[in-house]
């Protein structure tokens, strides 16, 4: 699909921005009327089962325009004096997420009812690119437990007060052997969790099938290699376009929602979400954000049915 944007204002016609959207995703820009020297932000949103393969930006003479990768599907470039062409190519992921029944996730987690397992903040934001804490991760998975009535007697971390909002979730998951604390008896509930740590927790809900997926920065001697390889084998994680996984990088709230949806085999119904006037929205989240639909899936309880392997939201 080709989208040509030409905006008028200030007595002149701004340069044209032409976007070639190939099958497998879409590309949007935050400023269709950018003048020369203005920074333009591009948002790339792959469809479910796809990832960005190549992104190129050229001017009206065919010269390549350099861009900066900001991560999480956003890029910036400086608008030249002439027109710009943006081309994105997508490719299918190595494998679709495995069935929650096959991975064993459905034994403990509710994969049938599509309840809201994440929420935003009191100020109306979701903070998609913000980190997620160990306490928040515990609460998220606790929300999804089929059986929350677990004996937690004797389970107490030194830094988890009994009246803390996350205490029940932390102690329940610890009693189930899903999460662990540190050698000094603490849990560090307010510590931002890394991609490796999150993956270990996610895989703890599964049958832990062996995987052999390799990433450039995760050797087979890495302390989290087994869980990362298993998560890739299940189709939950794919790493970054450069082949890295970045295990020590803190995971974002958007990334967490995306991975959990894959674990649960939950697929956002984009048409229903775009058409709905009653879904929960967040003032800092737009539909052009790369994980917008996964976040809507995670934060809005809904009824659904499956048709040809796709999820369709129903009233």
N, C-alpha and C positions, 0 to 999 in steps of 0.2 A: 504494500500500500504506500502511495506517495502522498504526503501532506505538504502543501505549499502555504506558507504563512507570509502575508505582506500587510503590514500595518501602516496607517497614515497618521501624521501628527506633526505639529510645529511647522507646517508649510512644506513638508517634503515627504517622500515615500521612502521608508526604511528599506534596507536590504532584504531580499527574500531568503527565508530559511526553508530549505526543502529537506524533508525527512523521508527516507526510504525505509519503511518498516517491513522487514521480511517476516515470513511465517514463523511463529514461535514466540512472539513478544511484541512490545510496542516501545516507542521512544517519544518523550515529550521534552519541551524546553520551557524554562520559566519566564522567558522574555522573547516574544516573537517580534518585537520592534526595537531590538537592541541597536544602538548606534555604534559606530566605530570606536573601539577601545573599551567597550562595556564587557564585563564578565557575564557569560551566559552559563547557566547550570542545566545539564542534560540529565534526565532520569530515565533509566532503562529498566523496564519491567518484563522479565521473561514470563511466558505462560507456564502453567504447571507442567512439569516434566521437561522443561527446556532451561538452557542457560545461555548467557551471551557468549558468542564465539569470537566475533570481531566487531570493533567499532572504529569507524573512520570519519574524519571531517576534512572536507576540502573546500577551497575557495572557488570563485567563478572562473579561475584560470587553471583549475585542477591541482593547485599546490596543496600539499598536506598541511593542515593546521594542527599544531600540537595541543594536547589536552591533558588535564590533570585528573587522575583517578582519586576521588575522595572516599571510595569504599562504599559498600552497601548500594551499589547500582547507580551512584551519582558521579558525574564528571563535569568539569568546567573547562571552558575555552574563552579566549578573548575575541570578540567579534571584529572582523576586518572591515574595510570600507565597502567591500562588495558583497555579493550574495554568498551563501554557505550551503553546502550539501552535507547532510548527516546520513551515514549509512550504517545500519546495524544488521549483523547476521547472527542467527541463533542456531543452536544445535541441541538435539535431544540429550538428556542426561544419560549417563552410563546405564542406569537402571532405575525403574520406577520403584517407589517404596514398597517393600514386601508387605504381605498381608499381616495385620496385627495378630491374627490367629496363628500364622506360621512363625512369627517372631516370638510369640508367647506374651506379648504386651497385653493382650485382652484378658489374661488371667487375673491381673490386678487392677488394670485401668478400665474405665468406662469408655468403650469405643462405640457403643450403640447410641446412647443419648448424647446429642451434641449440645452440651451445656457450655456456659461461658466459664472458662477456667482462668482467664486473665482479666484484669480490669485496669482502668486508668487511675489518674490521681484526682484529688478533690478539686484541683484548679481546672479540670477539664482537659488536661493533656494526657498523652500516652507516653511520650518520651521514647520514641522508637529506637533511637540510636544510643540511648542511655544504657548503662550497665544494669545487670540484674543481680541482686544479692543472693547469698546462700539461703537466707530466710525466705525470700520471695520465691525462689525455685522450689523450696520445700512446700510452701503453701500452694503453689501452682499444681504440683503433682498430687498433693493431698486432696485438692479439689476434685481430682479425677479418679480417686480411689473408689473402687466398687464397694469396699467395706472399710469404713472409717472407724469402726468399733474394734480397736486393737488394744491389747493389754500393754500399757506403757510403764507399768510399775518398775521401779528401779532404773529407769532410763532418765537421766538428768545430766545436762551439760552445765558446767560451772558458769557459763555466760548466757544461759537461756532461762530467765526467770519464769516461774510457774504462771505468772499472769501476763506474760508477753503474748502479743497477738499471734505470733508464729509458733508458740511453745507446743501446742497440740500437734501441729503439722510436723515439726522437727522431731519430736519424740516418737510419733507414730511411724514415720519413715525410717528412723533409726532402729526402732523395734523390729521392723520388717527386714532390716539389713540392707536397705536401699541407700542410705547415706551414712557417713561416718564423721566423727569429729577428729580432733587432733590429739597428739600424744599427751598434751598437757591437760586433757579433759575438757577443752573448749570446743565450741562449734563455729565461732566467728560468724554469727548470723548476719552482720552488716557488711561483711566482706564481699566485694564484687567477685563473681564466679568466673573462672576462665572457660574457654572453649573445651579444653581437655577435661576439666572437672565436670562440666555439664554433660559431656558425652559419657563419662563413666556412670553418672547417675542414670541417664537415659537407658543405657545398656543394661543396667542392673534390673530393669523391669522385664528383660527379655531372656530368651534361652541362651544367649551369648554364643551364637554360632560363630565359627572361625571365619575370619576375613583375611584377604591378602592385598587389599588396596593399599598402595604406597603413596605417600606425600613427600615432597622434597625436603620438608623440615621435620618429618617424623620417622626416625629410623626404627628398625624392629627391636631396638634395645630401649626405646623411649618408655618411660614408666606407664604411659597411657596408650601405648601402641595397640594393645589387644582391643581395647574398647573403641578406639578411633577406627581401627580396621573393621571391626564388627559393625559399627554404625554406618560406615561406608558400604559394607556388604549388604546391609538392609536397605540402602538407598535413602538414609536419613540425612547424611551430610555429603557434600561434594567438594569441599575445599574452595580455593580461589582459582581464577583463571591462570595464574602463573604456576599452578601445581602445588602450592603450599597450603597447609592447614592452619598455621598460626595457633598452636595449642595453648600458648601462654597468654594470648590476647583475651581480654575480657569479652564475654559474649554479650551481645546486645539483646534488648527485649524483643526486637523484631526477629532476630535470628532464632531466639528461643521459641517463639510462636511458630515459626516456619518448621523447625525440627519436630516439635511436638505434634503438629498437624500431620506430618509424615508418619510419625510413630502410630498415630491413631487412625490413619487412612482417611483423614478429613480433608475434603477438597472444597475450597470456597466456590460458591456459585456466583460468578462475576456479574452475570446479567441480573440476577435477583438482588444482589447487593447494590448495583448501580440504580435499580428501579425503586428500591425501598425508600420510604419516607419515615420509617420508624426505627431503623437500626441506630445503635449507639455510635456516635461519631466523636472525634476528638479534634480540638481546635488547632492542634499542631500537626495534624496528619491529613494529607491530601491524597486523592485517588491516584496521583501519579507516582506516589512513593512505591519503591520496589516491592515491599512486603505489605502493602495496604490491604489486599484481599485476605491474606493469611491472618492479619491482625483482626480484621472484621470477623473472620471465622472463629477466632479464639475468644473474642470479647462479646459475641452476641449469641445467646442461646436460640436455637431454632429447630424446627422440624424439617425433615428432609426425606427424600427417597433416592434410590439409585437407579439410573437408567443408562445402559450401555457403559457401565463402569464409572459414570460421572455422577457427582452429587448434585441434586436439584433441590433447592429450598422450597418448601411448601408451607402454606398458611397453617 
